[in-house]
Amino acid sequence: METVTVSPKYQVVIPKNVRKALGIHAGQKIQVVVYEGRIELLPVTPIKKLRGFAKGIDTVVEREDDRV
């Protein structure tokens, strides 16, 4: 567990080992979420990076005869 200090400008530095583990880089967008009395920082994944993540998924759906 890491501890950080809030600066007078309300900024914090994400520790290097956390940035490395999550692949966070300078300029990347991070979502800030307040959840059950705590702050969560969630890295935003670019939509282009998600391309192909569902490759090979079965999209066949059994339909009733009266449905198109």
N, CA, C, O and CB atoms as a CASP TS submission, in Angstrom:
PFRMAT TS
TARGET T0000
AUTHOR 0000-0000-0000
METHOD Language model
MODEL 1
PARENT N/A
ATOM      1  N   MET     1       0.851  -1.173   0.000  1.00  0.00           N
ATOM      2  CA  MET     1       0.000   0.000   0.000  1.00  0.00           C
ATOM      3  C   MET     1       0.897   1.236   0.000  1.00  0.00           C
ATOM      4  O   MET     1       1.873   1.309   0.747  1.00  0.00           O
ATOM      5  CB  MET     1      -0.969  -0.002   1.226  1.00  0.00           C
ATOM      6  N   GLU     2       0.560   2.179  -0.826  1.00  0.00           N
ATOM      7  CA  GLU     2       1.326   3.412  -0.957  1.00  0.00           C
ATOM      8  C   GLU     2       0.572   4.563  -0.303  1.00  0.00           C
ATOM      9  O   GLU     2      -0.658   4.573  -0.268  1.00  0.00           O
ATOM     10  CB  GLU     2       1.611   3.724  -2.440  1.00  0.00           C
ATOM     11  N   THR     3       1.316   5.521   0.209  1.00  0.00           N
ATOM     12  CA  THR     3       0.730   6.731   0.772  1.00  0.00           C
ATOM     13  C   THR     3       1.247   7.914  -0.033  1.00  0.00           C
ATOM     14  O   THR     3       2.439   8.004  -0.327  1.00  0.00           O
ATOM     15  CB  THR     3       1.074   6.884   2.295  1.00  0.00           C
ATOM     16  N   VAL     4       0.342   8.822  -0.388  1.00  0.00           N
ATOM     17  CA  VAL     4       0.721  10.025  -1.109  1.00  0.00           C
ATOM     18  C   VAL     4       0.244  11.240  -0.329  1.00  0.00           C
ATOM     19  O   VAL     4      -0.630  11.134   0.531  1.00  0.00           O
ATOM     20  CB  VAL     4       0.138  10.025  -2.543  1.00  0.00           C
ATOM     21  N   THR     5       0.824  12.392  -0.635  1.00  0.00           N
ATOM     22  CA  THR     5       0.455  13.635   0.030  1.00  0.00           C
ATOM     23  C   THR     5      -0.255  14.536  -0.969  1.00  0.00           C
ATOM     24  O   THR     5       0.162  14.649  -2.122  1.00  0.00           O
ATOM     25  CB  THR     5       1.700  14.342   0.627  1.00  0.00           C
ATOM     26  N   VAL     6      -1.318  15.172  -0.523  1.00  0.00           N
ATOM     27  CA  VAL     6      -2.049  16.116  -1.361  1.00  0.00           C
ATOM     28  C   VAL     6      -1.324  17.460  -1.292  1.00  0.00           C
ATOM     29  O   VAL     6      -1.081  17.984  -0.205  1.00  0.00           O
ATOM     30  CB  VAL     6      -3.551  16.249  -0.903  1.00  0.00           C
ATOM     31  N   SER     7      -0.981  18.013  -2.455  1.00  0.00           N
ATOM     32  CA  SER     7      -0.268  19.290  -2.517  1.00  0.00           C
ATOM     33  C   SER     7      -1.224  20.441  -2.223  1.00  0.00           C
ATOM     34  O   SER     7      -2.437  20.238  -2.171  1.00  0.00           O
ATOM     35  CB  SER     7       0.394  19.480  -3.901  1.00  0.00           C
ATOM     36  N   PRO     8      -0.690  21.653  -2.028  1.00  0.00           N
ATOM     37  CA  PRO     8      -1.560  22.819  -1.826  1.00  0.00           C
ATOM     38  C   PRO     8      -2.509  23.059  -3.003  1.00  0.00           C
ATOM     39  O   PRO     8      -3.542  23.707  -2.837  1.00  0.00           O
ATOM     40  CB  PRO     8      -0.713  24.061  -1.597  1.00  0.00           C
ATOM     41  N   LYS     9      -2.167  22.541  -4.197  1.00  0.00           N
ATOM     42  CA  LYS     9      -3.042  22.653  -5.366  1.00  0.00           C
ATOM     43  C   LYS     9      -3.968  21.445  -5.490  1.00  0.00           C
ATOM     44  O   LYS     9      -4.611  21.266  -6.524  1.00  0.00           O
ATOM     45  CB  LYS     9      -2.207  22.803  -6.640  1.00  0.00           C
ATOM     46  N   TYR    10      -4.042  20.616  -4.450  1.00  0.00           N
ATOM     47  CA  TYR    10      -4.875  19.408  -4.411  1.00  0.00           C
ATOM     48  C   TYR    10      -4.438  18.379  -5.453  1.00  0.00           C
ATOM     49  O   TYR    10      -5.273  17.673  -6.018  1.00  0.00           O
ATOM     50  CB  TYR    10      -6.341  19.773  -4.633  1.00  0.00           C
ATOM     51  N   GLN    11      -3.145  18.295  -5.704  1.00  0.00           N
ATOM     52  CA  GLN    11      -2.605  17.321  -6.639  1.00  0.00           C
ATOM     53  C   GLN    11      -1.926  16.200  -5.861  1.00  0.00           C
ATOM     54  O   GLN    11      -1.434  16.399  -4.751  1.00  0.00           O
ATOM     55  CB  GLN    11      -1.614  17.988  -7.623  1.00  0.00           C
ATOM     56  N   VAL    12      -1.911  15.004  -6.478  1.00  0.00           N
ATOM     57  CA  VAL    12      -1.181  13.872  -5.906  1.00  0.00           C
ATOM     58  C   VAL    12      -0.325  13.258  -7.010  1.00  0.00           C
ATOM     59  O   VAL    12      -0.636  13.377  -8.195  1.00  0.00           O
ATOM     60  CB  VAL    12      -2.161  12.805  -5.289  1.00  0.00           C
ATOM     61  N   VAL    13       0.755  12.603  -6.602  1.00  0.00           N
ATOM     62  CA  VAL    13       1.616  11.902  -7.545  1.00  0.00           C
ATOM     63  C   VAL    13       1.324  10.417  -7.406  1.00  0.00           C
ATOM     64  O   VAL    13       1.358   9.870  -6.304  1.00  0.00           O
ATOM     65  CB  VAL    13       3.135  12.216  -7.291  1.00  0.00           C
ATOM     66  N   ILE    14       1.037   9.768  -8.530  1.00  0.00           N
ATOM     67  CA  ILE    14       0.814   8.320  -8.516  1.00  0.00           C
ATOM     68  C   ILE    14       2.190   7.669  -8.436  1.00  0.00           C
ATOM     69  O   ILE    14       3.036   7.921  -9.294  1.00  0.00           O
ATOM     70  CB  ILE    14       0.005   7.829  -9.797  1.00  0.00           C
ATOM     71  N   PRO    15       2.430   6.838  -7.426  1.00  0.00           N
ATOM     72  CA  PRO    15       3.748   6.217  -7.260  1.00  0.00           C
ATOM     73  C   PRO    15       4.183   5.425  -8.503  1.00  0.00           C
ATOM     74  O   PRO    15       3.354   4.858  -9.216  1.00  0.00           O
ATOM     75  CB  PRO    15       3.736   5.296  -6.043  1.00  0.00           C
ATOM     76  N   LYS    16       5.492   5.403  -8.743  1.00  0.00           N
ATOM     77  CA  LYS    16       6.056   4.780  -9.937  1.00  0.00           C
ATOM     78  C   LYS    16       5.651   3.316 -10.076  1.00  0.00           C
ATOM     79  O   LYS    16       5.298   2.882 -11.172  1.00  0.00           O
ATOM     80  CB  LYS    16       7.562   4.891  -9.911  1.00  0.00           C
ATOM     81  N   ASN    17       5.695   2.546  -8.990  1.00  0.00           N
ATOM     82  CA  ASN    17       5.363   1.119  -9.102  1.00  0.00           C
ATOM     83  C   ASN    17       3.888   0.910  -9.463  1.00  0.00           C
ATOM     84  O   ASN    17       3.548  -0.076 -10.118  1.00  0.00           O
ATOM     85  CB  ASN    17       5.686   0.394  -7.784  1.00  0.00           C
ATOM     86  N   VAL    18       3.012   1.824  -9.044  1.00  0.00           N
ATOM     87  CA  VAL    18       1.593   1.745  -9.400  1.00  0.00           C
ATOM     88  C   VAL    18       1.412   2.107 -10.875  1.00  0.00           C
ATOM     89  O   VAL    18       0.690   1.426 -11.603  1.00  0.00           O
ATOM     90  CB  VAL    18       0.741   2.687  -8.497  1.00  0.00           C
ATOM     91  N   ARG    19       2.077   3.191 -11.316  1.00  0.00           N
ATOM     92  CA  ARG    19       2.010   3.581 -12.730  1.00  0.00           C
ATOM     93  C   ARG    19       2.512   2.462 -13.628  1.00  0.00           C
ATOM     94  O   ARG    19       1.914   2.177 -14.666  1.00  0.00           O
ATOM     95  CB  ARG    19       2.827   4.858 -12.977  1.00  0.00           C
ATOM     96  N   LYS    20       3.591   1.840 -13.237  1.00  0.00           N
ATOM     97  CA  LYS    20       4.178   0.760 -14.032  1.00  0.00           C
ATOM     98  C   LYS    20       3.253  -0.458 -14.072  1.00  0.00           C
ATOM     99  O   LYS    20       3.070  -1.062 -15.129  1.00  0.00           O
ATOM    100  CB  LYS    20       5.549   0.363 -13.463  1.00  0.00           C
ATOM    101  N   ALA    21       2.677  -0.818 -12.937  1.00  0.00           N
ATOM    102  CA  ALA    21       1.803  -1.993 -12.863  1.00  0.00           C
ATOM    103  C   ALA    21       0.545  -1.820 -13.716  1.00  0.00           C
ATOM    104  O   ALA    21       0.037  -2.789 -14.281  1.00  0.00           O
ATOM    105  CB  ALA    21       1.410  -2.265 -11.409  1.00  0.00           C
ATOM    106  N   LEU    22       0.042  -0.579 -13.809  1.00  0.00           N
ATOM    107  CA  LEU    22      -1.186  -0.324 -14.556  1.00  0.00           C
ATOM    108  C   LEU    22      -0.932   0.222 -15.955  1.00  0.00           C
ATOM    109  O   LEU    22      -1.876   0.438 -16.715  1.00  0.00           O
ATOM    110  CB  LEU    22      -2.050   0.637 -13.796  1.00  0.00           C
ATOM    111  N   GLY    23       0.327   0.446 -16.302  1.00  0.00           N
ATOM    112  CA  GLY    23       0.658   0.958 -17.627  1.00  0.00           C
ATOM    113  C   GLY    23       0.200   2.392 -17.840  1.00  0.00           C
ATOM    114  O   GLY    23      -0.138   2.775 -18.961  1.00  0.00           O
ATOM    115  N   ILE    24       0.186   3.182 -16.789  1.00  0.00           N
ATOM    116  CA  ILE    24      -0.235   4.581 -16.879  1.00  0.00           C
ATOM    117  C   ILE    24       0.944   5.413 -17.370  1.00  0.00           C
ATOM    118  O   ILE    24       2.069   5.261 -16.892  1.00  0.00           O
ATOM    119  CB  ILE    24      -0.755   5.109 -15.501  1.00  0.00           C
ATOM    120  N   HIS    25       0.669   6.301 -18.336  1.00  0.00           N
ATOM    121  CA  HIS    25       1.735   7.149 -18.874  1.00  0.00           C
ATOM    122  C   HIS    25       1.298   8.614 -18.822  1.00  0.00           C
ATOM    123  O   HIS    25       0.119   8.918 -18.637  1.00  0.00           O
ATOM    124  CB  HIS    25       2.092   6.734 -20.333  1.00  0.00           C
ATOM    125  N   ALA    26       2.262   9.509 -18.988  1.00  0.00           N
ATOM    126  CA  ALA    26       1.995  10.945 -18.935  1.00  0.00           C
ATOM    127  C   ALA    26       0.973  11.326 -19.999  1.00  0.00           C
ATOM    128  O   ALA    26       1.071  10.889 -21.146  1.00  0.00           O
ATOM    129  CB  ALA    26       3.299  11.753 -19.125  1.00  0.00           C
ATOM    130  N   GLY    27       0.006  12.130 -19.624  1.00  0.00           N
ATOM    131  CA  GLY    27      -1.022  12.594 -20.552  1.00  0.00           C
ATOM    132  C   GLY    27      -2.231  11.693 -20.646  1.00  0.00           C
ATOM    133  O   GLY    27      -3.224  12.059 -21.276  1.00  0.00           O
ATOM    134  N   GLN    28      -2.171  10.515 -20.029  1.00  0.00           N
ATOM    135  CA  GLN    28      -3.300   9.586 -20.094  1.00  0.00           C
ATOM    136  C   GLN    28      -4.455  10.101 -19.240  1.00  0.00           C
ATOM    137  O   GLN    28      -4.236  10.711 -18.193  1.00  0.00           O
ATOM    138  CB  GLN    28      -2.872   8.173 -19.629  1.00  0.00           C
ATOM    139  N   LYS    29      -5.681   9.854 -19.688  1.00  0.00           N
ATOM    140  CA  LYS    29      -6.875  10.257 -18.946  1.00  0.00           C
ATOM    141  C   LYS    29      -7.155   9.244 -17.835  1.00  0.00           C
ATOM    142  O   LYS    29      -6.998   8.037 -18.018  1.00  0.00           O
ATOM    143  CB  LYS    29      -8.101  10.382 -19.896  1.00  0.00           C
ATOM    144  N   ILE    30      -7.571   9.762 -16.691  1.00  0.00           N
ATOM    145  CA  ILE    30      -7.927   8.944 -15.532  1.00  0.00           C
ATOM    146  C   ILE    30      -9.298   9.403 -15.052  1.00  0.00           C
ATOM    147  O   ILE    30      -9.531  10.600 -14.886  1.00  0.00           O
ATOM    148  CB  ILE    30      -6.849   9.058 -14.383  1.00  0.00           C
ATOM    149  N   GLN    31     -10.206   8.454 -14.830  1.00  0.00           N
ATOM    150  CA  GLN    31     -11.508   8.800 -14.257  1.00  0.00           C
ATOM    151  C   GLN    31     -11.376   8.830 -12.741  1.00  0.00           C
ATOM    152  O   GLN    31     -10.710   7.978 -12.151  1.00  0.00           O
ATOM    153  CB  GLN    31     -12.615   7.785 -14.701  1.00  0.00           C
ATOM    154  N   VAL    32     -12.011   9.813 -12.114  1.00  0.00           N
ATOM    155  CA  VAL    32     -12.017   9.928 -10.658  1.00  0.00           C
ATOM    156  C   VAL    32     -13.429   9.624 -10.193  1.00  0.00           C
ATOM    157  O   VAL    32     -14.383  10.286 -10.601  1.00  0.00           O
ATOM    158  CB  VAL    32     -11.547  11.355 -10.179  1.00  0.00           C
ATOM    159  N   VAL    33     -13.560   8.611  -9.330  1.00  0.00           N
ATOM    160  CA  VAL    33     -14.871   8.160  -8.872  1.00  0.00           C
ATOM    161  C   VAL    33     -14.888   8.177  -7.344  1.00  0.00           C
ATOM    162  O   VAL    33     -13.964   7.687  -6.695  1.00  0.00           O
ATOM    163  CB  VAL    33     -15.200   6.731  -9.420  1.00  0.00           C
ATOM    164  N   VAL    34     -15.944   8.743  -6.786  1.00  0.00           N
ATOM    165  CA  VAL    34     -16.156   8.671  -5.343  1.00  0.00           C
ATOM    166  C   VAL    34     -17.070   7.486  -5.097  1.00  0.00           C
ATOM    167  O   VAL    34     -18.182   7.437  -5.623  1.00  0.00           O
ATOM    168  CB  VAL    34     -16.768  10.007  -4.763  1.00  0.00           C
ATOM    169  N   TYR    35     -16.600   6.517  -4.289  1.00  0.00           N
ATOM    170  CA  TYR    35     -17.349   5.287  -4.074  1.00  0.00           C
ATOM    171  C   TYR    35     -17.230   4.867  -2.613  1.00  0.00           C
ATOM    172  O   TYR    35     -16.135   4.594  -2.121  1.00  0.00           O
ATOM    173  CB  TYR    35     -16.844   4.162  -5.010  1.00  0.00           C
ATOM    174  N   GLU    36     -18.355   4.819  -1.935  1.00  0.00           N
ATOM    175  CA  GLU    36     -18.427   4.385  -0.535  1.00  0.00           C
ATOM    176  C   GLU    36     -17.380   5.067   0.339  1.00  0.00           C
ATOM    177  O   GLU    36     -16.675   4.410   1.105  1.00  0.00           O
ATOM    178  CB  GLU    36     -18.256   2.880  -0.449  1.00  0.00           C
ATOM    179  N   GLY    37     -17.286   6.390   0.219  1.00  0.00           N
ATOM    180  CA  GLY    37     -16.402   7.165   1.084  1.00  0.00           C
ATOM    181  C   GLY    37     -14.933   7.127   0.706  1.00  0.00           C
ATOM    182  O   GLY    37     -14.078   7.485   1.516  1.00  0.00           O
ATOM    183  N   ARG    38     -14.627   6.701  -0.509  1.00  0.00           N
ATOM    184  CA  ARG    38     -13.224   6.684  -0.932  1.00  0.00           C
ATOM    185  C   ARG    38     -13.118   7.211  -2.355  1.00  0.00           C
ATOM    186  O   ARG    38     -14.117   7.316  -3.066  1.00  0.00           O
ATOM    187  CB  ARG    38     -12.628   5.252  -0.834  1.00  0.00           C
ATOM    188  N   ILE    39     -11.908   7.539  -2.760  1.00  0.00           N
ATOM    189  CA  ILE    39     -11.642   8.019  -4.113  1.00  0.00           C
ATOM    190  C   ILE    39     -10.991   6.881  -4.887  1.00  0.00           C
ATOM    191  O   ILE    39     -10.031   6.267  -4.422  1.00  0.00           O
ATOM    192  CB  ILE    39     -10.728   9.299  -4.103  1.00  0.00           C
ATOM    193  N   GLU    40     -11.527   6.606  -6.081  1.00  0.00           N
ATOM    194  CA  GLU    40     -10.933   5.588  -6.941  1.00  0.00           C
ATOM    195  C   GLU    40     -10.492   6.254  -8.240  1.00  0.00           C
ATOM    196  O   GLU    40     -11.228   7.051  -8.822  1.00  0.00           O
ATOM    197  CB  GLU    40     -11.937   4.421  -7.219  1.00  0.00           C
ATOM    198  N   LEU    41      -9.292   5.921  -8.685  1.00  0.00           N
ATOM    199  CA  LEU    41      -8.749   6.430  -9.935  1.00  0.00           C
ATOM    200  C   LEU    41      -8.747   5.283 -10.936  1.00  0.00           C
ATOM    201  O   LEU    41      -8.117   4.251 -10.707  1.00  0.00           O
ATOM    202  CB  LEU    41      -7.309   7.025  -9.740  1.00  0.00           C
ATOM    203  N   LEU    42      -9.460   5.469 -12.056  1.00  0.00           N
ATOM    204  CA  LEU    42      -9.600   4.410 -13.043  1.00  0.00           C
ATOM    205  C   LEU    42      -8.988   4.852 -14.368  1.00  0.00           C
ATOM    206  O   LEU    42      -9.455   5.827 -14.957  1.00  0.00           O
ATOM    207  CB  LEU    42     -11.083   4.029 -13.230  1.00  0.00           C
ATOM    208  N   PRO    43      -7.952   4.162 -14.853  1.00  0.00           N
ATOM    209  CA  PRO    43      -7.375   4.526 -16.144  1.00  0.00           C
ATOM    210  C   PRO    43      -8.407   4.357 -17.250  1.00  0.00           C
ATOM    211  O   PRO    43      -9.111   3.348 -17.298  1.00  0.00           O
ATOM    212  CB  PRO    43      -6.127   3.675 -16.441  1.00  0.00           C
ATOM    213  N   VAL    44      -8.498   5.341 -18.138  1.00  0.00           N
ATOM    214  CA  VAL    44      -9.416   5.288 -19.269  1.00  0.00           C
ATOM    215  C   VAL    44      -8.713   4.551 -20.403  1.00  0.00           C
ATOM    216  O   VAL    44      -7.606   4.918 -20.798  1.00  0.00           O
ATOM    217  CB  VAL    44      -9.867   6.726 -19.714  1.00  0.00           C
ATOM    218  N   THR    45      -9.360   3.509 -20.924  1.00  0.00           N
ATOM    219  CA  THR    45      -8.804   2.750 -22.036  1.00  0.00           C
ATOM    220  C   THR    45      -9.308   3.350 -23.338  1.00  0.00           C
ATOM    221  O   THR    45     -10.518   3.464 -23.536  1.00  0.00           O
ATOM    222  CB  THR    45      -9.180   1.247 -21.936  1.00  0.00           C
ATOM    223  N   PRO    46      -8.392   3.739 -24.236  1.00  0.00           N
ATOM    224  CA  PRO    46      -8.834   4.288 -25.525  1.00  0.00           C
ATOM    225  C   PRO    46      -9.668   3.254 -26.281  1.00  0.00           C
ATOM    226  O   PRO    46      -9.371   2.060 -26.240  1.00  0.00           O
ATOM    227  CB  PRO    46      -7.616   4.728 -26.381  1.00  0.00           C
ATOM    228  N   ILE    47     -10.703   3.716 -26.966  1.00  0.00           N
ATOM    229  CA  ILE    47     -11.613   2.815 -27.668  1.00  0.00           C
ATOM    230  C   ILE    47     -10.869   2.011 -28.733  1.00  0.00           C
ATOM    231  O   ILE    47     -11.221   0.860 -28.991  1.00  0.00           O
ATOM    232  CB  ILE    47     -12.763   3.608 -28.308  1.00  0.00           C
ATOM    233  N   LYS    48      -9.851   2.595 -29.350  1.00  0.00           N
ATOM    234  CA  LYS    48      -9.080   1.878 -30.366  1.00  0.00           C
ATOM    235  C   LYS    48      -8.355   0.671 -29.770  1.00  0.00           C
ATOM    236  O   LYS    48      -8.155  -0.334 -30.453  1.00  0.00           O
ATOM    237  CB  LYS    48      -8.071   2.820 -31.025  1.00  0.00           C
ATOM    238  N   LYS    49      -7.969   0.767 -28.518  1.00  0.00           N
ATOM    239  CA  LYS    49      -7.271  -0.333 -27.866  1.00  0.00           C
ATOM    240  C   LYS    49      -8.203  -1.525 -27.612  1.00  0.00           C
ATOM    241  O   LYS    49      -7.741  -2.655 -27.455  1.00  0.00           O
ATOM    242  CB  LYS    49      -6.659   0.144 -26.550  1.00  0.00           C
ATOM    243  N   LEU    50      -9.508  -1.270 -27.572  1.00  0.00           N
ATOM    244  CA  LEU    50     -10.486  -2.329 -27.324  1.00  0.00           C
ATOM    245  C   LEU    50     -10.848  -3.103 -28.590  1.00  0.00           C
ATOM    246  O   LEU    50     -11.535  -4.122 -28.518  1.00  0.00           O
ATOM    247  CB  LEU    50     -11.738  -1.738 -26.717  1.00  0.00           C
ATOM    248  N   ARG    51     -10.395  -2.630 -29.735  1.00  0.00           N
ATOM    249  CA  ARG    51     -10.739  -3.275 -30.999  1.00  0.00           C
ATOM    250  C   ARG    51     -10.302  -4.738 -30.980  1.00  0.00           C
ATOM    251  O   ARG    51      -9.148  -5.056 -30.694  1.00  0.00           O
ATOM    252  CB  ARG    51     -10.085  -2.533 -32.185  1.00  0.00           C
ATOM    253  N   GLY    52     -11.254  -5.620 -31.290  1.00  0.00           N
ATOM    254  CA  GLY    52     -10.966  -7.042 -31.379  1.00  0.00           C
ATOM    255  C   GLY    52     -11.015  -7.794 -30.055  1.00  0.00           C
ATOM    256  O   GLY    52     -10.722  -8.989 -30.030  1.00  0.00           O
ATOM    257  N   PHE    53     -11.376  -7.135 -28.951  1.00  0.00           N
ATOM    258  CA  PHE    53     -11.367  -7.833 -27.667  1.00  0.00           C
ATOM    259  C   PHE    53     -12.413  -8.946 -27.600  1.00  0.00           C
ATOM    260  O   PHE    53     -12.285  -9.859 -26.784  1.00  0.00           O
ATOM    261  CB  PHE    53     -11.602  -6.845 -26.542  1.00  0.00           C
ATOM    262  N   ALA    54     -13.448  -8.884 -28.446  1.00  0.00           N
ATOM    263  CA  ALA    54     -14.497  -9.904 -28.449  1.00  0.00           C
ATOM    264  C   ALA    54     -14.356 -10.859 -29.632  1.00  0.00           C
ATOM    265  O   ALA    54     -15.307 -11.555 -29.988  1.00  0.00           O
ATOM    266  CB  ALA    54     -15.870  -9.243 -28.479  1.00  0.00           C
ATOM    267  N   LYS    55     -13.181 -10.893 -30.235  1.00  0.00           N
ATOM    268  CA  LYS    55     -12.950 -11.744 -31.396  1.00  0.00           C
ATOM    269  C   LYS    55     -13.221 -13.204 -31.041  1.00  0.00           C
ATOM    270  O   LYS    55     -12.752 -13.711 -30.022  1.00  0.00           O
ATOM    271  CB  LYS    55     -11.510 -11.574 -31.916  1.00  0.00           C
ATOM    272  N   GLY    56     -13.986 -13.864 -31.902  1.00  0.00           N
ATOM    273  CA  GLY    56     -14.273 -15.273 -31.683  1.00  0.00           C
ATOM    274  C   GLY    56     -15.500 -15.542 -30.831  1.00  0.00           C
ATOM    275  O   GLY    56     -15.847 -16.701 -30.605  1.00  0.00           O
ATOM    276  N   ILE    57     -16.162 -14.503 -30.356  1.00  0.00           N
ATOM    277  CA  ILE    57     -17.338 -14.698 -29.521  1.00  0.00           C
ATOM    278  C   ILE    57     -18.492 -15.242 -30.386  1.00  0.00           C
ATOM    279  O   ILE    57     -18.651 -14.844 -31.540  1.00  0.00           O
ATOM    280  CB  ILE    57     -17.745 -13.359 -28.821  1.00  0.00           C
ATOM    281  N   ASP    58     -19.275 -16.139 -29.824  1.00  0.00           N
ATOM    282  CA  ASP    58     -20.401 -16.737 -30.540  1.00  0.00           C
ATOM    283  C   ASP    58     -21.567 -15.752 -30.550  1.00  0.00           C
ATOM    284  O   ASP    58     -22.107 -15.414 -29.497  1.00  0.00           O
ATOM    285  CB  ASP    58     -20.824 -18.088 -29.888  1.00  0.00           C
ATOM    286  N   THR    59     -21.955 -15.293 -31.737  1.00  0.00           N
ATOM    287  CA  THR    59     -23.031 -14.308 -31.851  1.00  0.00           C
ATOM    288  C   THR    59     -24.329 -14.922 -32.372  1.00  0.00           C
ATOM    289  O   THR    59     -25.276 -14.203 -32.692  1.00  0.00           O
ATOM    290  CB  THR    59     -22.600 -13.176 -32.763  1.00  0.00           C
ATOM    291  N   VAL    60     -24.369 -16.251 -32.456  1.00  0.00           N
ATOM    292  CA  VAL    60     -25.566 -16.926 -32.939  1.00  0.00           C
ATOM    293  C   VAL    60     -26.630 -16.892 -31.843  1.00  0.00           C
ATOM    294  O   VAL    60     -26.382 -17.276 -30.699  1.00  0.00           O
ATOM    295  CB  VAL    60     -25.249 -18.393 -33.363  1.00  0.00           C
ATOM    296  N   VAL    61     -27.829 -16.418 -32.224  1.00  0.00           N
ATOM    297  CA  VAL    61     -28.933 -16.334 -31.272  1.00  0.00           C
ATOM    298  C   VAL    61     -30.107 -17.126 -31.841  1.00  0.00           C
ATOM    299  O   VAL    61     -30.536 -16.891 -32.970  1.00  0.00           O
ATOM    300  CB  VAL    61     -29.337 -14.841 -30.991  1.00  0.00           C
ATOM    301  N   GLU    62     -30.613 -18.050 -31.062  1.00  0.00           N
ATOM    302  CA  GLU    62     -31.792 -18.807 -31.493  1.00  0.00           C
ATOM    303  C   GLU    62     -32.995 -17.880 -31.449  1.00  0.00           C
ATOM    304  O   GLU    62     -33.270 -17.253 -30.425  1.00  0.00           O
ATOM    305  CB  GLU    62     -32.024 -20.072 -30.593  1.00  0.00           C
ATOM    306  N   ARG    63     -33.716 -17.794 -32.571  1.00  0.00           N
ATOM    307  CA  ARG    63     -34.875 -16.905 -32.645  1.00  0.00           C
ATOM    308  C   ARG    63     -36.133 -17.719 -32.866  1.00  0.00           C
ATOM    309  O   ARG    63     -36.115 -18.801 -33.453  1.00  0.00           O
ATOM    310  CB  ARG    63     -34.703 -15.866 -33.770  1.00  0.00           C
ATOM    311  N   GLU    64     -37.219 -17.162 -32.377  1.00  0.00           N
ATOM    312  CA  GLU    64     -38.526 -17.785 -32.599  1.00  0.00           C
ATOM    313  C   GLU    64     -38.907 -17.604 -34.056  1.00  0.00           C
ATOM    314  O   GLU    64     -38.448 -16.664 -34.706  1.00  0.00           O
ATOM    315  CB  GLU    64     -39.615 -17.178 -31.660  1.00  0.00           C
ATOM    316  N   ASP    65     -39.762 -18.517 -34.588  1.00  0.00           N
ATOM    317  CA  ASP    65     -40.130 -18.479 -36.000  1.00  0.00           C
ATOM    318  C   ASP    65     -40.817 -17.186 -36.423  1.00  0.00           C
ATOM    319  O   ASP    65     -40.674 -16.757 -37.568  1.00  0.00           O
ATOM    320  CB  ASP    65     -41.021 -19.632 -36.312  1.00  0.00           C
ATOM    321  N   ASP    66     -41.564 -16.561 -35.511  1.00  0.00           N
ATOM    322  CA  ASP    66     -42.295 -15.357 -35.872  1.00  0.00           C
ATOM    323  C   ASP    66     -41.446 -14.086 -35.735  1.00  0.00           C
ATOM    324  O   ASP    66     -41.960 -12.980 -35.903  1.00  0.00           O
ATOM    325  CB  ASP    66     -43.534 -15.240 -35.014  1.00  0.00           C
ATOM    326  N   ARG    67     -40.164 -14.235 -35.434  1.00  0.00           N
ATOM    327  CA  ARG    67     -39.242 -13.087 -35.296  1.00  0.00           C
ATOM    328  C   ARG    67     -38.324 -13.028 -36.498  1.00  0.00           C
ATOM    329  O   ARG    67     -37.986 -14.063 -37.071  1.00  0.00           O
ATOM    330  CB  ARG    67     -38.407 -13.186 -33.986  1.00  0.00           C
ATOM    331  N   VAL    68     -37.928 -11.864 -36.876  1.00  0.00           N
ATOM    332  CA  VAL    68     -37.041 -11.672 -38.018  1.00  0.00           C
ATOM    333  C   VAL    68     -35.623 -11.987 -37.619  1.00  0.00           C
ATOM    334  O   VAL    68     -34.713 -11.887 -38.442  1.00  0.00           O
ATOM    335  CB  VAL    68     -37.140 -10.242 -38.561  1.00  0.00           C
TER
END
